[in-house]
């Protein structure tokens, strides 16, 4: 295990990361939607946490980056209304947008294939 920690410098691939996805609602209004997504991800056996603190979104993203979480879901009003997720991959500044089903399929494929990014 020490070799793996040293090799990846704590930036584990998705399949061995302790927290695979962190859900970051922009405000308390999106908290219910975040919890719904959390339940769906847990059904697929994806390790997920919701950051429900009343902090600014930039702070939540920075914290998730420091925790080296592979994927962050940034949820705002638009995402909650349209039933989509805004995905930010660790180390990237840009977000992708897709349906939750597409995201789960992508994660499960990445886990199954043991991808190393």
VEXVEX-110173 format. One record per atom (N, C-alpha, C): residue number from 1; residue in one letter; atom name; y, z negated, x. Coordinates in steps of 0.2 Angstrom, whole numbers. Example, Ala and Ser with C-alpha at 12.3 -4.5 7.8 and 13.67 -1.06 7.14 Angstrom:
! residues 2
drendo seq=1, type=A, atom=N, c2=-28, c3=-39, c1=66 .
drendo seq=1, type=A, atom=CA, c2=-22, c3=-39, c1=62 .
drendo seq=1, type=A, atom=C, c2=-16, c3=-39, c1=66 .
drendo seq=2, type=S, atom=N, c2=-11, c3=-35, c1=64 .
drendo seq=2, type=S, atom=CA, c2=-5, c3=-36, c1=68 .
drendo seq=2, type=S, atom=C, c2=0, c3=-39, c1=64 .
//
This chain:
! residues 117
drendo seq=1, type=X, atom=N, c2=-6, c3=0, c1=4 .
drendo seq=1, type=X, atom=CA, c2=0, c3=0, c1=0 .
drendo seq=1, type=X, atom=C, c2=6, c3=0, c1=4 .
drendo seq=2, type=X, atom=N, c2=6, c3=-4, c1=10 .
drendo seq=2, type=X, atom=CA, c2=12, c3=-4, c1=14 .
drendo seq=2, type=X, atom=C, c2=14, c3=3, c1=17 .
drendo seq=3, type=X, atom=N, c2=8, c3=7, c1=18 .
drendo seq=3, type=X, atom=CA, c2=10, c3=14, c1=21 .
drendo seq=3, type=X, atom=C, c2=13, c3=18, c1=15 .
drendo seq=4, type=X, atom=N, c2=11, c3=17, c1=9 .
drendo seq=4, type=X, atom=CA, c2=14, c3=21, c1=4 .
drendo seq=4, type=X, atom=C, c2=21, c3=19, c1=3 .
drendo seq=5, type=X, atom=N, c2=23, c3=13, c1=3 .
drendo seq=5, type=X, atom=CA, c2=30, c3=10, c1=2 .
drendo seq=5, type=X, atom=C, c2=34, c3=13, c1=8 .
drendo seq=6, type=X, atom=N, c2=31, c3=13, c1=14 .
drendo seq=6, type=X, atom=CA, c2=35, c3=15, c1=20 .
drendo seq=6, type=X, atom=C, c2=36, c3=23, c1=19 .
drendo seq=7, type=X, atom=N, c2=31, c3=27, c1=18 .
drendo seq=7, type=X, atom=CA, c2=31, c3=34, c1=17 .
drendo seq=7, type=X, atom=C, c2=36, c3=36, c1=12 .
drendo seq=8, type=X, atom=N, c2=36, c3=33, c1=6 .
drendo seq=8, type=X, atom=CA, c2=41, c3=36, c1=1 .
drendo seq=8, type=X, atom=C, c2=47, c3=32, c1=1 .
drendo seq=9, type=X, atom=N, c2=48, c3=27, c1=5 .
drendo seq=9, type=X, atom=CA, c2=54, c3=23, c1=6 .
drendo seq=9, type=X, atom=C, c2=56, c3=20, c1=-1 .
drendo seq=10, type=X, atom=N, c2=51, c3=18, c1=-5 .
drendo seq=10, type=X, atom=CA, c2=52, c3=15, c1=-12 .
drendo seq=10, type=X, atom=C, c2=53, c3=21, c1=-17 .
drendo seq=11, type=X, atom=N, c2=54, c3=27, c1=-15 .
drendo seq=11, type=X, atom=CA, c2=55, c3=32, c1=-20 .
drendo seq=11, type=X, atom=C, c2=48, c3=35, c1=-22 .
drendo seq=12, type=X, atom=N, c2=45, c3=31, c1=-26 .
drendo seq=12, type=X, atom=CA, c2=38, c3=33, c1=-28 .
drendo seq=12, type=X, atom=C, c2=38, c3=39, c1=-32 .
drendo seq=13, type=X, atom=N, c2=33, c3=43, c1=-31 .
drendo seq=13, type=X, atom=CA, c2=31, c3=49, c1=-36 .
drendo seq=13, type=X, atom=C, c2=30, c3=46, c1=-43 .
drendo seq=14, type=X, atom=N, c2=31, c3=50, c1=-48 .
drendo seq=14, type=X, atom=CA, c2=31, c3=47, c1=-55 .
drendo seq=14, type=X, atom=C, c2=24, c3=44, c1=-57 .
drendo seq=15, type=X, atom=N, c2=19, c3=46, c1=-54 .
drendo seq=15, type=X, atom=CA, c2=12, c3=43, c1=-56 .
drendo seq=15, type=X, atom=C, c2=11, c3=37, c1=-53 .
drendo seq=16, type=X, atom=N, c2=14, c3=34, c1=-48 .
drendo seq=16, type=X, atom=CA, c2=13, c3=27, c1=-46 .
drendo seq=16, type=X, atom=C, c2=19, c3=23, c1=-46 .
drendo seq=17, type=X, atom=N, c2=25, c3=26, c1=-49 .
drendo seq=17, type=X, atom=CA, c2=31, c3=22, c1=-50 .
drendo seq=17, type=X, atom=C, c2=30, c3=16, c1=-55 .
drendo seq=18, type=X, atom=N, c2=32, c3=10, c1=-54 .
drendo seq=18, type=X, atom=CA, c2=31, c3=4, c1=-58 .
drendo seq=18, type=X, atom=C, c2=35, c3=6, c1=-65 .
drendo seq=19, type=X, atom=N, c2=41, c3=8, c1=-65 .
drendo seq=19, type=X, atom=CA, c2=44, c3=10, c1=-71 .
drendo seq=19, type=X, atom=C, c2=45, c3=18, c1=-70 .
drendo seq=20, type=X, atom=N, c2=42, c3=22, c1=-75 .
drendo seq=20, type=X, atom=CA, c2=43, c3=29, c1=-74 .
drendo seq=20, type=X, atom=C, c2=49, c3=32, c1=-78 .
drendo seq=21, type=X, atom=N, c2=51, c3=29, c1=-83 .
drendo seq=21, type=X, atom=CA, c2=57, c3=31, c1=-87 .
drendo seq=21, type=X, atom=C, c2=61, c3=25, c1=-89 .
drendo seq=22, type=X, atom=N, c2=68, c3=26, c1=-88 .
drendo seq=22, type=X, atom=CA, c2=72, c3=21, c1=-90 .
drendo seq=22, type=X, atom=C, c2=77, c3=24, c1=-95 .
drendo seq=23, type=X, atom=N, c2=77, c3=21, c1=-101 .
drendo seq=23, type=X, atom=CA, c2=82, c3=23, c1=-106 .
drendo seq=23, type=X, atom=C, c2=88, c3=20, c1=-106 .
drendo seq=24, type=X, atom=N, c2=94, c3=24, c1=-106 .
drendo seq=24, type=X, atom=CA, c2=100, c3=21, c1=-105 .
drendo seq=24, type=X, atom=C, c2=105, c3=23, c1=-111 .
drendo seq=25, type=X, atom=N, c2=105, c3=19, c1=-117 .
drendo seq=25, type=X, atom=CA, c2=109, c3=21, c1=-122 .
drendo seq=25, type=X, atom=C, c2=117, c3=20, c1=-120 .
drendo seq=26, type=X, atom=N, c2=121, c3=24, c1=-122 .
drendo seq=26, type=X, atom=CA, c2=128, c3=24, c1=-121 .
drendo seq=26, type=X, atom=C, c2=131, c3=18, c1=-124 .
drendo seq=27, type=X, atom=N, c2=129, c3=17, c1=-130 .
drendo seq=27, type=X, atom=CA, c2=132, c3=11, c1=-134 .
drendo seq=27, type=X, atom=C, c2=127, c3=8, c1=-138 .
drendo seq=28, type=X, atom=N, c2=129, c3=2, c1=-142 .
drendo seq=28, type=X, atom=CA, c2=124, c3=-1, c1=-146 .
drendo seq=28, type=X, atom=C, c2=122, c3=3, c1=-152 .
drendo seq=29, type=X, atom=N, c2=126, c3=8, c1=-154 .
drendo seq=29, type=X, atom=CA, c2=124, c3=13, c1=-159 .
drendo seq=29, type=X, atom=C, c2=118, c3=17, c1=-158 .
drendo seq=30, type=X, atom=N, c2=117, c3=18, c1=-152 .
drendo seq=30, type=X, atom=CA, c2=111, c3=22, c1=-150 .
drendo seq=30, type=X, atom=C, c2=105, c3=18, c1=-148 .
drendo seq=31, type=X, atom=N, c2=105, c3=11, c1=-149 .
drendo seq=31, type=X, atom=CA, c2=100, c3=7, c1=-147 .
drendo seq=31, type=X, atom=C, c2=94, c3=7, c1=-151 .
drendo seq=32, type=X, atom=N, c2=95, c3=8, c1=-157 .
drendo seq=32, type=X, atom=CA, c2=89, c3=10, c1=-162 .
drendo seq=32, type=X, atom=C, c2=85, c3=16, c1=-160 .
drendo seq=33, type=X, atom=N, c2=89, c3=21, c1=-158 .
drendo seq=33, type=X, atom=CA, c2=86, c3=28, c1=-156 .
drendo seq=33, type=X, atom=C, c2=82, c3=27, c1=-150 .
drendo seq=34, type=X, atom=N, c2=85, c3=23, c1=-145 .
drendo seq=34, type=X, atom=CA, c2=82, c3=21, c1=-139 .
drendo seq=34, type=X, atom=C, c2=75, c3=18, c1=-140 .
drendo seq=35, type=X, atom=N, c2=75, c3=13, c1=-144 .
drendo seq=35, type=X, atom=CA, c2=69, c3=9, c1=-145 .
drendo seq=35, type=X, atom=C, c2=64, c3=13, c1=-149 .
drendo seq=36, type=X, atom=N, c2=66, c3=18, c1=-153 .
drendo seq=36, type=X, atom=CA, c2=61, c3=23, c1=-156 .
drendo seq=36, type=X, atom=C, c2=58, c3=27, c1=-150 .
drendo seq=37, type=X, atom=N, c2=62, c3=30, c1=-146 .
drendo seq=37, type=X, atom=CA, c2=59, c3=34, c1=-140 .
drendo seq=37, type=X, atom=C, c2=55, c3=29, c1=-136 .
drendo seq=38, type=X, atom=N, c2=57, c3=23, c1=-134 .
drendo seq=38, type=X, atom=CA, c2=52, c3=19, c1=-130 .
drendo seq=38, type=X, atom=C, c2=45, c3=18, c1=-133 .
drendo seq=39, type=X, atom=N, c2=45, c3=17, c1=-140 .
drendo seq=39, type=X, atom=CA, c2=39, c3=17, c1=-143 .
drendo seq=39, type=X, atom=C, c2=34, c3=23, c1=-143 .
drendo seq=40, type=X, atom=N, c2=38, c3=29, c1=-143 .
drendo seq=40, type=X, atom=CA, c2=34, c3=35, c1=-142 .
drendo seq=40, type=X, atom=C, c2=31, c3=36, c1=-135 .
drendo seq=41, type=X, atom=N, c2=35, c3=34, c1=-130 .
drendo seq=41, type=X, atom=CA, c2=33, c3=35, c1=-123 .
drendo seq=41, type=X, atom=C, c2=28, c3=30, c1=-122 .
drendo seq=42, type=X, atom=N, c2=28, c3=24, c1=-125 .
drendo seq=42, type=X, atom=CA, c2=23, c3=19, c1=-124 .
drendo seq=42, type=X, atom=C, c2=16, c3=21, c1=-127 .
drendo seq=43, type=X, atom=N, c2=16, c3=25, c1=-132 .
drendo seq=43, type=X, atom=CA, c2=10, c3=28, c1=-135 .
drendo seq=43, type=X, atom=C, c2=7, c3=32, c1=-131 .
drendo seq=44, type=X, atom=N, c2=11, c3=36, c1=-127 .
drendo seq=44, type=X, atom=CA, c2=8, c3=40, c1=-122 .
drendo seq=44, type=X, atom=C, c2=6, c3=37, c1=-115 .
drendo seq=45, type=X, atom=N, c2=7, c3=30, c1=-115 .
drendo seq=45, type=X, atom=CA, c2=5, c3=26, c1=-109 .
drendo seq=45, type=X, atom=C, c2=10, c3=28, c1=-103 .
drendo seq=46, type=X, atom=N, c2=16, c3=29, c1=-105 .
drendo seq=46, type=X, atom=CA, c2=21, c3=30, c1=-100 .
drendo seq=46, type=X, atom=C, c2=25, c3=24, c1=-99 .
drendo seq=47, type=X, atom=N, c2=26, c3=21, c1=-93 .
drendo seq=47, type=X, atom=CA, c2=29, c3=15, c1=-92 .
drendo seq=47, type=X, atom=C, c2=37, c3=16, c1=-92 .
drendo seq=48, type=X, atom=N, c2=40, c3=12, c1=-97 .
drendo seq=48, type=X, atom=CA, c2=47, c3=14, c1=-99 .
drendo seq=48, type=X, atom=C, c2=50, c3=7, c1=-100 .
drendo seq=49, type=X, atom=N, c2=57, c3=7, c1=-99 .
drendo seq=49, type=X, atom=CA, c2=61, c3=1, c1=-101 .
drendo seq=49, type=X, atom=C, c2=67, c3=4, c1=-104 .
drendo seq=50, type=X, atom=N, c2=70, c3=0, c1=-108 .
drendo seq=50, type=X, atom=CA, c2=77, c3=1, c1=-111 .
drendo seq=50, type=X, atom=C, c2=82, c3=-3, c1=-108 .
drendo seq=51, type=X, atom=N, c2=87, c3=-1, c1=-106 .
drendo seq=51, type=X, atom=CA, c2=93, c3=-5, c1=-103 .
drendo seq=51, type=X, atom=C, c2=98, c3=-6, c1=-109 .
drendo seq=52, type=X, atom=N, c2=97, c3=-11, c1=-112 .
drendo seq=52, type=X, atom=CA, c2=101, c3=-13, c1=-118 .
drendo seq=52, type=X, atom=C, c2=107, c3=-17, c1=-117 .
drendo seq=53, type=X, atom=N, c2=109, c3=-18, c1=-110 .
drendo seq=53, type=X, atom=CA, c2=115, c3=-22, c1=-109 .
drendo seq=53, type=X, atom=C, c2=121, c3=-18, c1=-111 .
drendo seq=54, type=X, atom=N, c2=126, c3=-22, c1=-112 .
drendo seq=54, type=X, atom=CA, c2=133, c3=-19, c1=-114 .
drendo seq=54, type=X, atom=C, c2=137, c3=-18, c1=-108 .
drendo seq=55, type=X, atom=N, c2=135, c3=-13, c1=-104 .
drendo seq=55, type=X, atom=CA, c2=138, c3=-11, c1=-98 .
drendo seq=55, type=X, atom=C, c2=140, c3=-3, c1=-99 .
drendo seq=56, type=X, atom=N, c2=145, c3=-1, c1=-95 .
drendo seq=56, type=X, atom=CA, c2=147, c3=6, c1=-95 .
drendo seq=56, type=X, atom=C, c2=141, c3=10, c1=-92 .
drendo seq=57, type=X, atom=N, c2=140, c3=16, c1=-95 .
drendo seq=57, type=X, atom=CA, c2=135, c3=21, c1=-93 .
drendo seq=57, type=X, atom=C, c2=134, c3=22, c1=-86 .
drendo seq=58, type=X, atom=N, c2=140, c3=23, c1=-82 .
drendo seq=58, type=X, atom=CA, c2=140, c3=24, c1=-75 .
drendo seq=58, type=X, atom=C, c2=136, c3=19, c1=-71 .
drendo seq=59, type=X, atom=N, c2=138, c3=13, c1=-74 .
drendo seq=59, type=X, atom=CA, c2=135, c3=7, c1=-70 .
drendo seq=59, type=X, atom=C, c2=127, c3=7, c1=-72 .
drendo seq=60, type=X, atom=N, c2=125, c3=8, c1=-78 .
drendo seq=60, type=X, atom=CA, c2=118, c3=9, c1=-79 .
drendo seq=60, type=X, atom=C, c2=114, c3=14, c1=-75 .
drendo seq=61, type=X, atom=N, c2=117, c3=20, c1=-74 .
drendo seq=61, type=X, atom=CA, c2=114, c3=25, c1=-71 .
drendo seq=61, type=X, atom=C, c2=114, c3=23, c1=-63 .
drendo seq=62, type=X, atom=N, c2=119, c3=20, c1=-61 .
drendo seq=62, type=X, atom=CA, c2=119, c3=18, c1=-54 .
drendo seq=62, type=X, atom=C, c2=113, c3=13, c1=-52 .
drendo seq=63, type=X, atom=N, c2=113, c3=8, c1=-57 .
drendo seq=63, type=X, atom=CA, c2=107, c3=3, c1=-57 .
drendo seq=63, type=X, atom=C, c2=101, c3=6, c1=-57 .
drendo seq=64, type=X, atom=N, c2=100, c3=11, c1=-61 .
drendo seq=64, type=X, atom=CA, c2=93, c3=14, c1=-62 .
drendo seq=64, type=X, atom=C, c2=92, c3=18, c1=-55 .
drendo seq=65, type=X, atom=N, c2=97, c3=21, c1=-52 .
drendo seq=65, type=X, atom=CA, c2=96, c3=25, c1=-46 .
drendo seq=65, type=X, atom=C, c2=94, c3=20, c1=-40 .
drendo seq=66, type=X, atom=N, c2=97, c3=14, c1=-40 .
drendo seq=66, type=X, atom=CA, c2=96, c3=9, c1=-35 .
drendo seq=66, type=X, atom=C, c2=88, c3=6, c1=-36 .
drendo seq=67, type=X, atom=N, c2=86, c3=6, c1=-42 .
drendo seq=67, type=X, atom=CA, c2=79, c3=4, c1=-44 .
drendo seq=67, type=X, atom=C, c2=74, c3=9, c1=-42 .
drendo seq=68, type=X, atom=N, c2=77, c3=15, c1=-41 .
drendo seq=68, type=X, atom=CA, c2=73, c3=21, c1=-39 .
drendo seq=68, type=X, atom=C, c2=68, c3=23, c1=-45 .
drendo seq=69, type=X, atom=N, c2=71, c3=23, c1=-51 .
drendo seq=69, type=X, atom=CA, c2=67, c3=25, c1=-57 .
drendo seq=69, type=X, atom=C, c2=67, c3=33, c1=-57 .
drendo seq=70, type=X, atom=N, c2=61, c3=36, c1=-57 .
drendo seq=70, type=X, atom=CA, c2=61, c3=44, c1=-57 .
drendo seq=70, type=X, atom=C, c2=65, c3=47, c1=-63 .
drendo seq=71, type=X, atom=N, c2=65, c3=45, c1=-69 .
drendo seq=71, type=X, atom=CA, c2=68, c3=48, c1=-74 .
drendo seq=71, type=X, atom=C, c2=72, c3=43, c1=-78 .
drendo seq=72, type=X, atom=N, c2=78, c3=45, c1=-80 .
drendo seq=72, type=X, atom=CA, c2=83, c3=42, c1=-84 .
drendo seq=72, type=X, atom=C, c2=84, c3=46, c1=-90 .
drendo seq=73, type=X, atom=N, c2=84, c3=43, c1=-96 .
drendo seq=73, type=X, atom=CA, c2=86, c3=46, c1=-102 .
drendo seq=73, type=X, atom=C, c2=93, c3=43, c1=-105 .
drendo seq=74, type=X, atom=N, c2=98, c3=47, c1=-104 .
drendo seq=74, type=X, atom=CA, c2=105, c3=45, c1=-106 .
drendo seq=74, type=X, atom=C, c2=105, c3=47, c1=-114 .
drendo seq=75, type=X, atom=N, c2=106, c3=42, c1=-118 .
drendo seq=75, type=X, atom=CA, c2=107, c3=44, c1=-125 .
drendo seq=75, type=X, atom=C, c2=113, c3=42, c1=-128 .
drendo seq=76, type=X, atom=N, c2=117, c3=47, c1=-131 .
drendo seq=76, type=X, atom=CA, c2=123, c3=46, c1=-134 .
drendo seq=76, type=X, atom=C, c2=123, c3=48, c1=-141 .
drendo seq=77, type=X, atom=N, c2=128, c3=49, c1=-144 .
drendo seq=77, type=X, atom=CA, c2=129, c3=50, c1=-151 .
drendo seq=77, type=X, atom=C, c2=125, c3=57, c1=-153 .
drendo seq=78, type=X, atom=N, c2=127, c3=62, c1=-149 .
drendo seq=78, type=X, atom=CA, c2=124, c3=69, c1=-150 .
drendo seq=78, type=X, atom=C, c2=117, c3=69, c1=-150 .
drendo seq=79, type=X, atom=N, c2=114, c3=65, c1=-145 .
drendo seq=79, type=X, atom=CA, c2=106, c3=65, c1=-144 .
drendo seq=79, type=X, atom=C, c2=103, c3=62, c1=-150 .
drendo seq=80, type=X, atom=N, c2=106, c3=56, c1=-152 .
drendo seq=80, type=X, atom=CA, c2=103, c3=53, c1=-158 .
drendo seq=80, type=X, atom=C, c2=104, c3=57, c1=-164 .
drendo seq=81, type=X, atom=N, c2=109, c3=60, c1=-165 .
drendo seq=81, type=X, atom=CA, c2=110, c3=64, c1=-171 .
drendo seq=81, type=X, atom=C, c2=105, c3=70, c1=-171 .
drendo seq=82, type=X, atom=N, c2=104, c3=74, c1=-165 .
drendo seq=82, type=X, atom=CA, c2=100, c3=80, c1=-165 .
drendo seq=82, type=X, atom=C, c2=93, c3=78, c1=-163 .
drendo seq=83, type=X, atom=N, c2=91, c3=72, c1=-162 .
drendo seq=83, type=X, atom=CA, c2=84, c3=70, c1=-160 .
drendo seq=83, type=X, atom=C, c2=82, c3=73, c1=-154 .
drendo seq=84, type=X, atom=N, c2=86, c3=73, c1=-149 .
drendo seq=84, type=X, atom=CA, c2=84, c3=76, c1=-142 .
drendo seq=84, type=X, atom=C, c2=85, c3=71, c1=-137 .
drendo seq=85, type=X, atom=N, c2=84, c3=72, c1=-131 .
drendo seq=85, type=X, atom=CA, c2=85, c3=67, c1=-125 .
drendo seq=85, type=X, atom=C, c2=88, c3=71, c1=-119 .
drendo seq=86, type=X, atom=N, c2=93, c3=68, c1=-116 .
drendo seq=86, type=X, atom=CA, c2=96, c3=70, c1=-110 .
drendo seq=86, type=X, atom=C, c2=93, c3=67, c1=-104 .
drendo seq=87, type=X, atom=N, c2=90, c3=71, c1=-100 .
drendo seq=87, type=X, atom=CA, c2=86, c3=69, c1=-95 .
drendo seq=87, type=X, atom=C, c2=89, c3=69, c1=-88 .
drendo seq=88, type=X, atom=N, c2=89, c3=64, c1=-84 .
drendo seq=88, type=X, atom=CA, c2=92, c3=64, c1=-77 .
drendo seq=88, type=X, atom=C, c2=87, c3=62, c1=-73 .
drendo seq=89, type=X, atom=N, c2=85, c3=66, c1=-68 .
drendo seq=89, type=X, atom=CA, c2=80, c3=65, c1=-63 .
drendo seq=89, type=X, atom=C, c2=83, c3=61, c1=-57 .
drendo seq=90, type=X, atom=N, c2=80, c3=57, c1=-54 .
drendo seq=90, type=X, atom=CA, c2=82, c3=53, c1=-49 .
drendo seq=90, type=X, atom=C, c2=85, c3=58, c1=-43 .
drendo seq=91, type=X, atom=N, c2=91, c3=56, c1=-41 .
drendo seq=91, type=X, atom=CA, c2=94, c3=60, c1=-36 .
drendo seq=91, type=X, atom=C, c2=98, c3=66, c1=-38 .
drendo seq=92, type=X, atom=N, c2=97, c3=68, c1=-44 .
drendo seq=92, type=X, atom=CA, c2=101, c3=74, c1=-47 .
drendo seq=92, type=X, atom=C, c2=107, c3=71, c1=-51 .
drendo seq=93, type=X, atom=N, c2=112, c3=75, c1=-51 .
drendo seq=93, type=X, atom=CA, c2=118, c3=73, c1=-54 .
drendo seq=93, type=X, atom=C, c2=119, c3=77, c1=-61 .
drendo seq=94, type=X, atom=N, c2=114, c3=82, c1=-62 .
drendo seq=94, type=X, atom=CA, c2=115, c3=86, c1=-68 .
drendo seq=94, type=X, atom=C, c2=109, c3=83, c1=-73 .
drendo seq=95, type=X, atom=N, c2=111, c3=84, c1=-80 .
drendo seq=95, type=X, atom=CA, c2=106, c3=82, c1=-85 .
drendo seq=95, type=X, atom=C, c2=103, c3=88, c1=-88 .
drendo seq=96, type=X, atom=N, c2=96, c3=88, c1=-90 .
drendo seq=96, type=X, atom=CA, c2=93, c3=93, c1=-94 .
drendo seq=96, type=X, atom=C, c2=92, c3=90, c1=-101 .
drendo seq=97, type=X, atom=N, c2=92, c3=94, c1=-106 .
drendo seq=97, type=X, atom=CA, c2=92, c3=92, c1=-112 .
drendo seq=97, type=X, atom=C, c2=86, c3=96, c1=-115 .
drendo seq=98, type=X, atom=N, c2=81, c3=92, c1=-119 .
drendo seq=98, type=X, atom=CA, c2=75, c3=94, c1=-122 .
drendo seq=98, type=X, atom=C, c2=73, c3=90, c1=-127 .
drendo seq=99, type=X, atom=N, c2=68, c3=92, c1=-131 .
drendo seq=99, type=X, atom=CA, c2=65, c3=88, c1=-136 .
drendo seq=99, type=X, atom=C, c2=61, c3=82, c1=-133 .
drendo seq=100, type=X, atom=N, c2=60, c3=77, c1=-137 .
drendo seq=100, type=X, atom=CA, c2=56, c3=71, c1=-134 .
drendo seq=100, type=X, atom=C, c2=49, c3=74, c1=-133 .
drendo seq=101, type=X, atom=N, c2=46, c3=78, c1=-137 .
drendo seq=101, type=X, atom=CA, c2=39, c3=81, c1=-136 .
drendo seq=101, type=X, atom=C, c2=39, c3=85, c1=-130 .
drendo seq=102, type=X, atom=N, c2=44, c3=89, c1=-129 .
drendo seq=102, type=X, atom=CA, c2=43, c3=93, c1=-122 .
drendo seq=102, type=X, atom=C, c2=44, c3=88, c1=-116 .
drendo seq=103, type=X, atom=N, c2=48, c3=83, c1=-117 .
drendo seq=103, type=X, atom=CA, c2=48, c3=79, c1=-111 .
drendo seq=103, type=X, atom=C, c2=42, c3=75, c1=-110 .
drendo seq=104, type=X, atom=N, c2=39, c3=72, c1=-115 .
drendo seq=104, type=X, atom=CA, c2=32, c3=69, c1=-114 .
drendo seq=104, type=X, atom=C, c2=27, c3=74, c1=-111 .
drendo seq=105, type=X, atom=N, c2=27, c3=80, c1=-114 .
drendo seq=105, type=X, atom=CA, c2=22, c3=85, c1=-111 .
drendo seq=105, type=X, atom=C, c2=23, c3=86, c1=-104 .
drendo seq=106, type=X, atom=N, c2=30, c3=86, c1=-102 .
drendo seq=106, type=X, atom=CA, c2=31, c3=87, c1=-95 .
drendo seq=106, type=X, atom=C, c2=29, c3=81, c1=-90 .
drendo seq=107, type=X, atom=N, c2=31, c3=75, c1=-93 .
drendo seq=107, type=X, atom=CA, c2=29, c3=69, c1=-89 .
drendo seq=107, type=X, atom=C, c2=21, c3=69, c1=-88 .
drendo seq=108, type=X, atom=N, c2=17, c3=70, c1=-94 .
drendo seq=108, type=X, atom=CA, c2=10, c3=69, c1=-93 .
drendo seq=108, type=X, atom=C, c2=7, c3=74, c1=-89 .
drendo seq=109, type=X, atom=N, c2=10, c3=80, c1=-89 .
drendo seq=109, type=X, atom=CA, c2=8, c3=86, c1=-84 .
drendo seq=109, type=X, atom=C, c2=9, c3=83, c1=-77 .
drendo seq=110, type=X, atom=N, c2=15, c3=81, c1=-75 .
drendo seq=110, type=X, atom=CA, c2=17, c3=79, c1=-69 .
drendo seq=110, type=X, atom=C, c2=12, c3=73, c1=-66 .
drendo seq=111, type=X, atom=N, c2=11, c3=68, c1=-71 .
drendo seq=111, type=X, atom=CA, c2=6, c3=63, c1=-69 .
drendo seq=111, type=X, atom=C, c2=-1, c3=65, c1=-68 .
drendo seq=112, type=X, atom=N, c2=-3, c3=70, c1=-72 .
drendo seq=112, type=X, atom=CA, c2=-10, c3=72, c1=-71 .
drendo seq=112, type=X, atom=C, c2=-11, c3=76, c1=-65 .
drendo seq=113, type=X, atom=N, c2=-6, c3=80, c1=-63 .
drendo seq=113, type=X, atom=CA, c2=-6, c3=84, c1=-57 .
drendo seq=113, type=X, atom=C, c2=-4, c3=80, c1=-51 .
drendo seq=114, type=X, atom=N, c2=-2, c3=74, c1=-52 .
drendo seq=114, type=X, atom=CA, c2=0, c3=70, c1=-46 .
drendo seq=114, type=X, atom=C, c2=5, c3=73, c1=-42 .
drendo seq=115, type=X, atom=N, c2=10, c3=76, c1=-45 .
drendo seq=115, type=X, atom=CA, c2=15, c3=79, c1=-41 .
drendo seq=115, type=X, atom=C, c2=19, c3=75, c1=-37 .
drendo seq=116, type=X, atom=N, c2=21, c3=77, c1=-31 .
drendo seq=116, type=X, atom=CA, c2=26, c3=74, c1=-27 .
drendo seq=116, type=X, atom=C, c2=32, c3=78, c1=-26 .
drendo seq=117, type=X, atom=N, c2=38, c3=75, c1=-28 .
drendo seq=117, type=X, atom=CA, c2=44, c3=79, c1=-27 .
drendo seq=117, type=X, atom=C, c2=47, c3=79, c1=-21 .
//
